[in-house]
Amino acid sequence: MVSALLVVAAVAASFSGPVVGITDGDTLTVLSDSRPVTVRLAEIDAPEMGQPWSMRARQALSDKVFEQTVTVEPLTRDRFGRTVGYVRLGDREIHREMVREGHAWAYEGYLRDATLVDDEAAARADAVGLWSLPESEAVAPWRVREQARVASLAEPAVGPFACGERRYCREMRSCEEAKFHLRYCGFTRIDADGDGVPCERLCR
């Protein structure tokens, strides 16, 4: 019981430090006591790498906080070991700004503050950020991840390839195999720039 309480206390302690890395539109790295801490912004979900607007969302977050000293208010840790919490720069709520400016969704199922839904609705109404995209391209990231998860459990009867066998460009044996995994398995990570062409070295 004591150890569990200590873990909760550790997660709950706020800390400040400079932002030294930006992974995507909702994940960054903060240097705390000379130790890098990966922080996932709470209550929002930005486009997955390879989705439309993913690079713009990443750049937007970078423009806001990279090399700035922020305060992190942790809530919990996710299954990847990342700290999930709120990031503030002075009195600015970075997660809210990302939603208001159309760079992220209010994260269904993880909301504590229902007003984020209003911020998302305003961004939609103004067609800012990703909401300027065609409706077919503005797909919530959690739906993309679920589609990829389901696809990875299946083996589409398309040619000699099957989902779940390979996940990264270094594992692909041909451009055709890479295209299969992007189209049928939802592995958007292999199309990092979101141009629809996976594994650039293979598909030149």
Secondary structure by P-SEA (a helix, b strand, c coil): caaaaaaaaaaaccbbbbbcccccccccccccccbbbbbcccccccccccccaaaaaaaaaaaccccbbbbbbccccccccccccccccccccaaaaaaaacccccccccccccaaaaaaaaaaaaccccccccccccccaaaaaaaaaaaaacccccccccccccccccccccaaaaaaaacccccccccccccccccccccc
